[in-house]
Amino acid sequence: MAPETQPHLQPPPSWSAIPQDLAVLVLRLLPAYVDRARFAAVCPQWRAAARLPLPPPLPLLALPNGTFYSPPYTKPFRFPGCGFAGYQSVCGNWLVFPRDNGCFLVDPFSRATVTLPALSCVRLRPPNAVAERTDSDKPVYATWMQIRESNRLHISKLIVCSPNLVAAFVGFRDTTQILMCQPGALSWSVRAYDRCKRFEDMAFYQGKLYAIADDENLLVVNISEDHNTGDPQISKIGRVIKGDPWYPVAYEDDTTPCKKLYLVESCGALLMVRRAIWCRIPGESGSKLVAGQSVFEVFKADFEHSRWDKVTTVGDDQVLFLGRCSRAVSVSQYDFPGDKILFLDDDELDDYDYEDENSCVSTYHLRFHCVTCVTSGYPGIYWKRGGGMHLAAWLFPQDR
């Protein structure tokens, strides 16, 4: 063959030269955060593709010792440069760490940090509020004025509603109050005379803050601005749905249910998830209950008729990840079965103990009304309950 007729051999194209739309198609098929992070680390072009709008990856499982899991993988990993051990709670993409008698937030994905005020720095509304003595003929209940000096105060739930608003449940055991502040502010704000409740959860839904207590009443928290400081403050708390709760009773077989409530937005609706943890009553006086199987019920908020409507499904493309921070995640694009609840034993362990020293991710199948430990999906992901390790949590990288 003459030299001029020989084919001209071209060097193989670089992987970084693949079209961006093709790179996005590949990313959309990766459910694990670690896979997307590795993809983005290949080159600037792939990193740019990873910054485009994508379906959120599956949440990470975070353990307080700084270990993370990226489902569906069962091999643990740590974020480079910092272990992120010792977090107190989780809020979306933020890890919450204690600091003096306050806390600060760290985003392990971007390394951004936010400081929050100390719990000793709280602005009262009204500012001249004092602890009042309650007459014996009036109902006795606690307000912030009765609990604010307690050395047991801590943040049991915290959510970042927007760049200018953070809300928190602050108190101890079943006595908590709602506080709010701006990130980086010097003080919290609280309504001094509002009744403390056993708040279970809260959610920022369609631009409004909602809270739910153990009575299953859904409360809307109206927020205004302090005219002097510009800081957010609660102007009013009103009930929008009257709950129809049940309370634990002892049965003849020496069992009793303990209840936990979660608020989750899913497909544009606000859901209340009621979890009944069936506990065995020990024979010894003074001993704690022993937790057993969990059963879940799901209710959708009907704001028009002010009621909770029970639903039997959350959809074949939805999975509810329940814990100290809860979210609904669409999984249809990942060939991941939906219509189920993945939950953690993330309790403070005030009311009951567990017989098994190990904890794991568990699944409740809404269609079959049964629980399985996720040994088939995530084999090997176990952790000890002792030493605070029961406070595992979901971390949601899509909030970046």
Sine and cosine of phi, psi and omega as CSV:
sin_phi,cos_phi,sin_psi,cos_psi,sin_omega,cos_omega
0.00,0.00,0.72,-0.69,-0.02,-1.00
-0.92,0.40,0.55,-0.84,-0.04,-1.00
-0.82,0.57,-0.59,0.81,-0.07,-1.00
-0.95,0.30,-0.26,0.97,-0.01,-1.00
-0.99,-0.16,-0.05,1.00,0.01,-1.00
-0.94,0.34,0.65,-0.76,0.02,-1.00
-0.89,0.45,0.60,-0.80,0.02,-1.00
-1.00,0.04,0.92,-0.39,-0.05,-1.00
-0.97,0.22,0.82,-0.57,0.03,-1.00
-0.99,-0.17,0.62,-0.79,0.08,-1.00
-0.91,0.41,0.54,-0.84,0.00,-1.00
-0.86,0.51,0.65,-0.76,0.00,-1.00
-0.91,0.42,0.45,-0.89,0.04,-1.00
-0.96,0.28,0.56,-0.83,0.06,-1.00
-0.87,0.49,-0.49,0.87,-0.01,-1.00
-0.93,0.36,-0.21,0.98,-0.04,-1.00
-1.00,0.03,-0.02,1.00,0.00,-1.00
-0.90,0.43,0.58,-0.81,-0.03,-1.00
-0.84,0.54,0.53,-0.85,-0.06,-1.00
-0.89,0.45,-0.59,0.81,0.00,-1.00
-0.91,0.41,-0.54,0.84,0.07,-1.00
-0.94,0.34,-0.63,0.78,0.05,-1.00
-0.88,0.47,-0.62,0.78,0.03,-1.00
-0.91,0.41,-0.63,0.77,0.04,-1.00
-0.87,0.49,-0.63,0.78,0.04,-1.00
-0.91,0.42,-0.72,0.70,-0.02,-1.00
-0.88,0.48,-0.58,0.81,-0.03,-1.00
-0.91,0.41,-0.32,0.95,0.01,-1.00
-1.00,-0.05,-0.01,1.00,-0.05,-1.00
-0.98,-0.22,0.96,-0.29,-0.02,-1.00
-0.98,0.18,-0.35,0.94,-0.11,-0.99
-1.00,0.00,0.71,-0.71,0.04,-1.00
-0.86,0.50,-0.65,0.76,-0.06,-1.00
-0.90,0.43,-0.56,0.83,0.04,-1.00
-0.91,0.41,-0.66,0.75,0.01,-1.00
-0.92,0.38,-0.61,0.80,0.03,-1.00
-0.90,0.43,-0.65,0.76,0.03,-1.00
-0.93,0.38,-0.63,0.78,0.05,-1.00
-0.87,0.50,-0.73,0.69,-0.04,-1.00
-0.92,0.38,-0.38,0.93,-0.04,-1.00
-0.99,0.15,-0.12,0.99,-0.08,-1.00
-0.93,0.38,-0.74,0.67,-0.07,-1.00
-0.28,-0.96,0.25,-0.97,0.00,-1.00
-0.86,0.50,-0.57,0.82,-0.03,-1.00
-0.91,0.41,-0.68,0.73,0.01,-1.00
-0.95,0.31,-0.53,0.85,0.05,-1.00
-0.91,0.42,-0.62,0.78,0.03,-1.00
-0.91,0.42,-0.63,0.78,0.03,-1.00
-0.90,0.44,-0.59,0.81,-0.02,-1.00
-0.94,0.34,-0.31,0.95,0.01,-1.00
-1.00,0.08,-0.17,0.99,0.00,-1.00
-0.96,0.27,0.35,-0.94,0.02,-1.00
-0.85,0.53,0.80,-0.60,-0.04,-1.00
-0.65,-0.76,0.39,-0.92,0.17,-0.99
-0.86,0.51,0.62,-0.78,-0.04,-1.00
-0.90,0.43,0.59,-0.81,0.11,-0.99
-0.95,0.30,0.16,-0.99,0.08,-1.00
-0.91,0.42,0.55,-0.84,-0.01,-1.00
-0.91,0.41,0.37,-0.93,0.09,-1.00
-1.00,0.04,0.47,-0.88,0.16,-0.99
-0.99,-0.16,0.86,-0.52,-0.05,-1.00
-0.94,-0.33,0.73,-0.68,0.10,-0.99
-0.94,-0.34,0.55,-0.83,-0.09,-1.00
-0.89,0.46,-0.22,0.98,0.04,-1.00
-1.00,0.06,0.14,0.99,0.03,-1.00
1.00,-0.02,0.12,0.99,0.05,-1.00
-1.00,-0.02,0.65,-0.76,0.02,-1.00
-0.79,-0.61,0.50,-0.86,0.13,-0.99
-0.83,-0.55,0.61,-0.79,0.02,-1.00
-0.89,-0.45,1.00,0.03,0.00,-1.00
-0.81,0.58,0.58,-0.81,0.18,0.98
-1.00,0.04,0.16,0.99,0.01,-1.00
-0.97,0.23,0.53,-0.85,-0.03,-1.00
-0.94,-0.35,0.09,1.00,0.05,-1.00
-1.00,0.01,0.80,-0.60,-0.03,-1.00
-0.94,0.33,0.41,-0.91,0.10,-1.00
-0.61,-0.80,0.27,-0.96,0.07,-1.00
-0.79,-0.62,0.58,-0.82,0.07,-1.00
-0.93,0.37,0.68,-0.73,-0.04,-1.00
-0.91,0.41,0.60,-0.80,0.13,-0.99
1.00,-0.01,-0.43,0.90,-0.04,-1.00
-0.44,-0.90,0.67,-0.74,-0.05,-1.00
-0.98,0.18,-0.40,0.92,-0.02,-1.00
0.84,0.54,0.54,0.84,0.04,-1.00
-0.99,0.13,0.46,-0.89,0.12,-0.99
1.00,0.02,0.32,0.95,0.02,-1.00
-0.92,0.38,0.43,-0.90,-0.02,-1.00
-0.99,-0.13,-0.54,0.84,-0.02,-1.00
-0.36,-0.93,0.00,-1.00,0.01,-1.00
-0.70,-0.71,0.61,-0.79,0.04,-1.00
-0.65,-0.76,0.99,-0.11,-0.02,-1.00
0.90,0.43,-0.93,-0.37,0.03,-1.00
-0.99,-0.14,0.13,0.99,-0.07,-1.00
-0.96,-0.28,0.70,-0.71,0.23,-0.97
-1.00,-0.07,0.72,-0.69,-0.07,-1.00
-0.97,-0.26,0.86,-0.52,-0.04,-1.00
-0.91,-0.41,0.64,-0.77,0.07,-1.00
-0.95,0.33,0.51,-0.86,0.02,-1.00
-0.45,-0.89,0.90,-0.43,-0.13,-0.99
0.79,0.62,-0.84,-0.55,0.10,-1.00
-0.95,-0.32,0.41,0.91,0.08,-1.00
-0.80,-0.59,-0.55,-0.83,0.01,-1.00
-0.31,-0.95,0.20,-0.98,0.14,-0.99
-0.66,-0.76,0.38,-0.92,-0.07,-1.00
-0.94,-0.35,0.60,-0.80,0.04,-1.00
-0.74,-0.67,0.77,-0.64,0.13,-0.99
-1.00,-0.07,0.95,-0.30,-0.06,-1.00
-0.93,0.37,-0.28,0.96,-0.01,-1.00
-0.98,0.17,-0.70,0.71,-0.04,-1.00
-0.97,-0.26,-0.19,0.98,-0.08,-1.00
0.93,0.37,0.24,0.97,0.09,-1.00
-0.93,0.36,0.49,-0.87,0.02,-1.00
-0.75,-0.67,0.48,-0.88,0.05,-1.00
-0.66,-0.75,0.74,-0.67,0.06,-1.00
-0.99,-0.15,0.57,-0.82,0.04,-1.00
-0.86,-0.52,0.42,-0.91,-0.07,-1.00
-0.90,0.43,0.37,-0.93,0.13,-0.99
-0.95,0.32,0.49,-0.87,-0.01,-1.00
-0.94,0.35,-0.18,0.98,0.09,-1.00
-0.99,0.13,-0.14,0.99,-0.04,-1.00
-0.93,-0.36,1.00,0.02,-0.06,-1.00
-0.76,-0.65,0.82,-0.57,0.09,-1.00
-1.00,0.10,0.76,-0.65,-0.03,-1.00
-1.00,0.00,0.54,-0.84,0.16,-0.99
-0.80,-0.60,0.93,-0.37,0.05,1.00
-0.96,0.27,0.38,-0.93,-0.08,-1.00
-0.91,0.40,-0.35,0.94,0.00,-1.00
-0.99,-0.14,0.36,0.93,-0.05,-1.00
-0.90,0.45,0.61,-0.80,0.05,-1.00
-0.74,-0.67,0.38,-0.92,0.04,-1.00
-0.96,0.28,0.92,-0.40,-0.05,-1.00
-1.00,-0.02,0.54,-0.84,0.12,-0.99
-0.99,0.11,0.70,-0.72,-0.04,-1.00
-1.00,-0.09,0.80,-0.60,0.05,-1.00
-0.91,0.41,0.49,-0.87,-0.07,-1.00
-0.90,0.43,-0.39,0.92,-0.02,-1.00
-1.00,0.04,0.06,1.00,0.03,-1.00
-0.94,-0.34,0.46,-0.89,0.03,-1.00
-0.89,0.45,0.68,-0.73,-0.03,-1.00
-1.00,-0.07,0.84,-0.54,0.10,-0.99
-0.52,-0.86,0.37,-0.93,-0.07,-1.00
-1.00,0.00,0.60,-0.80,0.17,-0.98
-0.88,-0.48,0.00,-1.00,0.05,-1.00
-0.86,0.51,-0.53,0.85,-0.04,-1.00
-0.91,0.42,-0.46,0.89,0.01,-1.00
-1.00,0.08,-0.40,0.92,-0.10,-0.99
-0.95,-0.32,-0.16,0.99,-0.20,-0.98
-0.91,0.41,-0.39,0.92,-0.01,-1.00
-1.00,0.00,-0.02,1.00,-0.05,-1.00
-0.92,0.39,0.63,-0.78,0.05,-1.00
-1.00,0.08,0.08,1.00,0.03,-1.00
-0.98,-0.21,0.09,1.00,0.00,-1.00
-0.88,0.47,0.69,-0.72,0.11,-0.99
-0.41,-0.91,0.28,-0.96,0.03,-1.00
-1.00,0.07,0.91,-0.42,-0.01,-1.00
-1.00,-0.06,-0.35,0.94,0.01,-1.00
-0.43,-0.90,0.67,-0.74,-0.01,-1.00
-0.59,-0.80,0.69,-0.73,0.09,-1.00
-0.71,-0.70,0.63,-0.78,0.11,-0.99
-1.00,-0.07,0.98,-0.20,-0.07,-1.00
-0.96,0.28,-0.61,0.79,-0.02,-1.00
-0.33,-0.94,0.11,-0.99,0.06,-1.00
-0.87,0.50,-0.26,0.96,-0.04,-1.00
-0.90,-0.43,0.17,0.99,-0.09,-1.00
-0.53,-0.85,0.82,-0.57,0.13,-0.99
-0.82,-0.57,0.73,-0.68,0.05,-1.00
-0.86,-0.52,0.52,-0.85,-0.08,-1.00
-0.54,-0.84,0.53,-0.85,0.26,-0.97
-1.00,-0.03,0.82,-0.57,-0.02,-1.00
-0.80,-0.61,0.73,-0.68,0.04,-1.00
0.30,-0.95,-0.57,-0.82,0.05,-1.00
-0.43,-0.90,0.62,-0.78,-0.04,-1.00
0.76,0.65,-0.86,-0.51,-0.07,-1.00
-0.99,-0.13,0.31,0.95,0.00,-1.00
-0.85,-0.52,0.99,-0.16,-0.07,-1.00
-0.69,-0.73,0.36,-0.93,0.02,-1.00
-0.70,-0.72,0.35,-0.94,0.00,-1.00
-1.00,-0.07,0.83,-0.55,0.09,-1.00
-0.88,-0.47,0.42,-0.91,0.06,-1.00
-0.56,-0.83,0.34,-0.94,-0.02,-1.00
-0.32,-0.95,0.13,-0.99,0.23,-0.97
-1.00,-0.04,0.58,-0.81,0.11,-0.99
-0.82,0.57,0.74,-0.68,0.00,-1.00
0.99,0.13,-0.01,1.00,-0.01,-1.00
-0.95,0.31,0.21,-0.98,-0.03,-1.00
-1.00,-0.04,-0.22,0.98,-0.05,-1.00
-0.46,-0.89,0.39,-0.92,0.16,-0.99
-1.00,0.02,0.17,-0.99,0.11,-0.99
-0.79,-0.62,0.62,-0.79,0.00,-1.00
-0.54,-0.84,0.54,-0.84,0.16,-0.99
-0.99,0.13,0.92,-0.39,-0.23,-0.97
-0.91,0.42,-0.54,0.84,-0.16,-0.99
-0.96,-0.28,0.05,1.00,0.06,-1.00
-0.93,0.38,0.55,-0.84,-0.02,-1.00
-0.94,0.33,0.74,-0.67,0.13,-0.99
-0.94,0.34,0.55,-0.84,-0.01,-1.00
-0.73,-0.69,0.14,-0.99,0.17,-0.99
-1.00,-0.01,0.98,0.22,0.00,-1.00
-0.93,0.37,0.69,-0.72,-0.05,-1.00
-0.98,-0.20,-0.64,0.76,-0.06,-1.00
-0.27,-0.96,0.24,-0.97,0.11,-0.99
-0.52,-0.85,0.34,-0.94,-0.04,-1.00
-0.50,-0.87,0.57,-0.82,0.10,-1.00
-0.99,-0.15,0.96,-0.29,-0.18,-0.98
-0.80,-0.60,0.85,-0.53,0.02,-1.00
0.76,0.65,0.72,0.69,0.09,-1.00
0.98,0.18,0.12,0.99,0.01,-1.00
-0.78,-0.62,0.50,-0.87,0.02,-1.00
-1.00,-0.09,0.80,-0.60,0.03,-1.00
-0.87,-0.50,0.55,-0.84,0.04,-1.00
-0.71,-0.71,0.46,-0.89,0.03,-1.00
-0.71,-0.71,0.68,-0.74,0.04,-1.00
-0.95,-0.31,-0.03,-1.00,-0.08,-1.00
-0.93,0.37,-0.25,0.97,0.08,-1.00
-0.99,0.15,0.01,1.00,0.05,-1.00
0.91,0.41,0.26,0.97,0.18,-0.98
-0.96,0.28,0.75,-0.66,0.07,-1.00
-1.00,-0.03,0.83,-0.56,-0.06,-1.00
-0.93,-0.37,0.66,-0.75,0.13,-0.99
-0.98,-0.21,0.74,-0.67,-0.05,-1.00
-0.97,-0.23,0.96,-0.27,0.02,-1.00
-0.99,0.17,0.74,-0.67,-0.14,-0.99
-0.88,-0.47,0.71,-0.71,0.07,-1.00
-0.82,-0.58,-0.12,-0.99,-0.04,-1.00
-0.88,-0.48,0.73,-0.69,0.10,-1.00
-0.92,0.39,0.85,-0.53,-0.09,-1.00
-0.92,0.40,-0.42,0.91,-0.03,-1.00
-1.00,0.09,-0.64,0.77,-0.10,-0.99
-0.95,-0.33,-0.34,0.94,-0.09,-1.00
0.99,0.16,0.04,1.00,-0.02,-1.00
-0.98,0.20,0.47,-0.88,0.04,-1.00
-0.95,0.31,0.50,-0.87,0.04,-1.00
-0.46,-0.89,0.41,-0.91,0.02,-1.00
-0.99,0.14,0.83,-0.56,0.04,-1.00
-1.00,-0.09,-0.50,0.86,-0.03,-1.00
-0.26,-0.96,0.54,-0.84,0.13,-0.99
-0.84,-0.54,0.86,-0.51,-0.04,-1.00
-0.81,-0.59,0.47,-0.88,0.03,-1.00
-1.00,0.04,0.77,-0.64,0.04,-1.00
-0.94,-0.34,-0.39,0.92,0.09,-1.00
-0.68,-0.73,0.78,-0.62,0.08,-1.00
-1.00,0.05,0.83,-0.56,-0.04,-1.00
-0.98,0.21,0.32,-0.95,0.10,-0.99
-0.81,-0.59,0.94,0.33,-0.20,-0.98
-0.98,0.18,0.29,-0.96,0.25,-0.97
-0.89,-0.45,0.43,-0.90,-0.03,-1.00
-0.85,-0.52,0.48,-0.88,-0.08,-1.00
-0.87,0.49,0.66,-0.75,0.12,-0.99
-0.72,-0.69,0.41,-0.91,0.02,-1.00
-1.00,0.01,0.71,-0.70,0.01,-1.00
-0.97,-0.23,0.22,-0.98,-0.09,-1.00
-0.90,0.43,-0.40,0.92,0.01,-1.00
-1.00,0.04,0.29,0.96,0.03,-1.00
0.88,0.47,0.63,0.77,0.12,-0.99
-0.84,-0.55,0.40,-0.92,0.06,-1.00
-0.47,-0.88,0.61,-0.79,0.02,-1.00
-1.00,0.00,0.66,-0.75,0.19,-0.98
-0.96,-0.28,0.58,-0.82,-0.18,-0.98
-0.92,-0.40,0.63,-0.78,0.17,-0.99
-0.75,-0.66,0.59,-0.80,-0.01,-1.00
-0.85,-0.52,0.58,-0.81,0.03,-1.00
-0.75,-0.66,0.58,-0.81,0.16,-0.99
-0.94,-0.34,0.78,-0.63,-0.05,-1.00
-0.62,-0.78,0.72,-0.70,0.14,-0.99
-1.00,0.01,0.76,-0.65,0.00,-1.00
-0.59,-0.81,0.84,-0.54,0.05,-1.00
0.80,0.60,0.66,0.75,0.06,-1.00
0.99,0.13,-0.05,1.00,0.01,-1.00
-0.94,-0.34,0.46,-0.89,0.09,-1.00
-0.99,-0.14,0.85,-0.52,-0.04,-1.00
-0.95,-0.30,0.61,-0.79,0.25,-0.97
-0.95,-0.30,0.82,-0.57,0.05,-1.00
-0.95,-0.31,0.85,-0.53,0.02,-1.00
-0.98,-0.20,0.85,-0.53,0.00,-1.00
-0.94,-0.35,0.85,-0.53,0.09,-1.00
-0.98,-0.21,0.89,-0.46,0.03,-1.00
-0.99,-0.17,0.96,-0.30,-0.07,-1.00
-0.98,0.22,0.84,-0.54,-0.12,-0.99
-0.89,-0.46,0.56,-0.83,0.09,-1.00
-1.00,-0.02,0.73,-0.68,0.02,-1.00
-0.99,0.10,0.89,-0.46,-0.04,-1.00
-0.94,0.35,0.41,-0.91,-0.01,-1.00
-0.97,0.25,-0.46,0.89,-0.04,-1.00
-0.98,0.18,0.72,-0.70,0.01,-1.00
-0.92,0.39,0.69,-0.72,0.03,-1.00
1.00,0.04,-0.15,0.99,0.01,-1.00
-0.98,0.19,0.45,-0.89,0.02,-1.00
-0.97,0.26,0.38,-0.92,0.16,-0.99
-0.90,0.45,0.41,-0.91,0.02,-1.00
-0.92,-0.40,0.89,-0.45,-0.09,-1.00
-0.95,0.31,0.60,-0.80,0.06,-1.00
-0.80,-0.60,-0.73,-0.69,-0.09,-1.00
-0.94,0.34,0.48,-0.88,0.06,-1.00
-0.95,-0.32,0.58,-0.82,0.07,-1.00
-0.78,-0.63,0.64,-0.77,-0.10,-0.99
-0.87,-0.50,0.58,-0.82,0.19,-0.98
-0.77,-0.63,0.58,-0.81,-0.05,-1.00
-0.86,-0.51,0.70,-0.71,0.00,-1.00
-0.76,-0.65,0.61,-0.79,0.03,-1.00
-0.97,-0.26,0.69,-0.73,0.01,-1.00
-0.95,0.31,0.85,-0.53,0.12,-0.99
-0.97,-0.24,1.00,-0.06,-0.08,-1.00
-0.94,0.35,-0.50,0.87,-0.03,-1.00
-0.91,0.42,-0.64,0.77,-0.04,-1.00
-0.96,-0.27,0.11,0.99,0.05,-1.00
0.80,0.60,0.86,0.52,-0.02,-1.00
-0.42,-0.91,0.28,-0.96,0.13,-0.99
-0.99,-0.12,0.82,-0.58,0.06,-1.00
-0.97,-0.25,0.83,-0.56,0.00,-1.00
-0.95,0.31,0.67,-0.74,0.06,-1.00
-0.84,-0.54,0.47,-0.88,-0.04,-1.00
-0.97,-0.23,-0.09,1.00,-0.03,-1.00
-0.51,-0.86,0.45,-0.89,0.14,-0.99
-0.94,-0.34,0.04,1.00,0.03,-1.00
0.97,-0.26,0.59,-0.81,-0.03,-1.00
-0.92,0.39,-0.24,0.97,-0.01,-1.00
-0.97,-0.26,0.15,0.99,-0.07,-1.00
-0.88,-0.48,0.66,-0.75,0.16,-0.99
-0.81,-0.59,0.76,-0.64,0.08,-1.00
-1.00,-0.05,0.87,-0.50,0.09,-1.00
-0.99,-0.15,0.95,-0.33,-0.09,-1.00
-0.95,-0.30,0.67,-0.74,0.04,-1.00
0.02,-1.00,-0.47,-0.89,0.03,-1.00
-0.90,0.43,-0.40,0.91,0.19,-0.98
-0.73,-0.69,0.80,-0.61,-0.14,-0.99
-0.85,-0.52,0.58,-0.81,0.05,-1.00
-0.50,-0.87,0.38,-0.92,0.21,-0.98
-0.99,-0.16,0.70,-0.71,-0.05,-1.00
-0.81,-0.59,0.75,-0.66,0.09,-1.00
-0.98,0.20,0.77,-0.64,-0.11,-0.99
-0.83,-0.55,0.09,1.00,-0.10,-0.99
-0.88,0.47,-0.58,0.82,-0.05,-1.00
-0.96,0.29,-0.16,0.99,-0.04,-1.00
-0.96,-0.28,0.15,0.99,-0.06,-1.00
0.80,0.60,0.68,0.73,-0.05,-1.00
-0.91,-0.41,0.84,-0.55,-0.08,-1.00
-0.88,0.47,0.68,-0.73,-0.03,-1.00
-0.96,-0.29,-0.39,-0.92,-0.02,-1.00
0.83,0.55,0.71,0.70,0.02,-1.00
-0.51,-0.86,0.16,-0.99,-0.03,-1.00
-0.85,-0.52,0.82,-0.58,0.16,-0.99
-0.98,-0.21,0.84,-0.55,-0.12,-0.99
-0.69,-0.72,0.32,-0.95,-0.05,-1.00
-0.84,-0.54,0.51,-0.86,0.16,-0.99
-1.00,0.09,0.99,0.16,-0.14,-0.99
-0.96,-0.28,0.48,0.88,-0.12,-0.99
-0.96,0.26,0.38,-0.92,0.12,-0.99
-0.97,0.24,-0.16,0.99,0.04,-1.00
0.88,0.47,0.61,0.79,0.08,-1.00
-0.99,0.16,-0.58,0.81,-0.16,-0.99
-0.98,-0.19,-0.37,0.93,-0.08,-1.00
-0.41,-0.91,0.25,-0.97,0.08,-1.00
-0.86,-0.50,0.12,-0.99,0.06,-1.00
-0.89,-0.46,0.58,-0.82,0.06,-1.00
-0.97,0.26,-0.65,0.76,-0.04,-1.00
-0.98,0.18,0.76,-0.65,0.00,-1.00
-0.97,0.22,-0.23,0.97,0.02,-1.00
-0.98,-0.18,0.53,-0.85,0.09,-1.00
-0.83,-0.56,0.36,-0.93,0.00,-1.00
-0.44,-0.90,0.13,-0.99,0.15,-0.99
-0.95,0.30,0.73,-0.68,0.03,-1.00
-0.87,-0.49,0.42,-0.91,-0.03,-1.00
-0.85,-0.52,0.74,-0.68,0.15,-0.99
-0.95,-0.32,0.84,-0.54,-0.02,-1.00
-1.00,-0.05,0.94,-0.35,-0.07,-1.00
-0.90,0.44,-0.53,0.85,-0.03,-1.00
-0.95,0.32,-0.57,0.82,-0.09,-1.00
-0.95,-0.30,-0.07,1.00,0.04,-1.00
0.82,0.57,0.75,0.67,-0.01,-1.00
-0.59,-0.81,0.33,-0.94,-0.02,-1.00
-0.92,-0.39,0.67,-0.74,0.18,-0.98
-0.75,-0.66,0.59,-0.81,0.16,-0.99
-0.97,0.24,0.61,-0.79,-0.14,-0.99
-0.99,0.16,0.83,0.56,0.05,-1.00
-0.98,0.18,-0.49,0.87,-0.01,-1.00
-0.97,0.23,-0.60,0.80,-0.01,-1.00
-1.00,0.09,-0.66,0.75,-0.04,-1.00
-0.80,-0.61,0.89,0.45,-0.04,-1.00
-0.89,0.46,0.65,-0.76,0.07,-1.00
1.00,-0.03,-0.11,0.99,0.03,-1.00
-1.00,0.00,1.00,-0.03,0.06,-1.00
-0.75,-0.66,0.40,-0.92,0.11,-0.99
-0.48,-0.87,0.45,-0.90,-0.01,-1.00
-0.95,0.30,0.58,-0.82,0.03,-1.00
-0.98,0.20,-0.44,0.90,-0.11,-0.99
-0.94,0.34,0.30,-0.95,0.09,-1.00
0.91,0.41,0.48,0.88,0.02,-1.00
0.99,0.13,0.02,1.00,-0.06,-1.00
-0.96,0.29,-0.20,0.98,0.05,-1.00
-0.94,0.34,-0.26,0.96,-0.03,-1.00
-1.00,0.07,0.77,0.63,0.12,-0.99
-0.95,0.32,0.28,-0.96,-0.08,-1.00
-0.40,-0.92,0.37,-0.93,0.14,-0.99
-1.00,0.04,0.66,-0.75,0.04,-1.00
-0.86,-0.51,0.77,-0.63,-0.19,-0.98
-0.93,-0.36,0.98,-0.20,-0.05,-1.00
-0.94,0.35,-0.24,0.97,-0.03,-1.00
-0.95,0.33,-0.16,0.99,0.02,-1.00
-0.99,0.17,0.05,1.00,-0.04,-1.00
-0.87,0.49,0.00,0.00,0.00,0.00
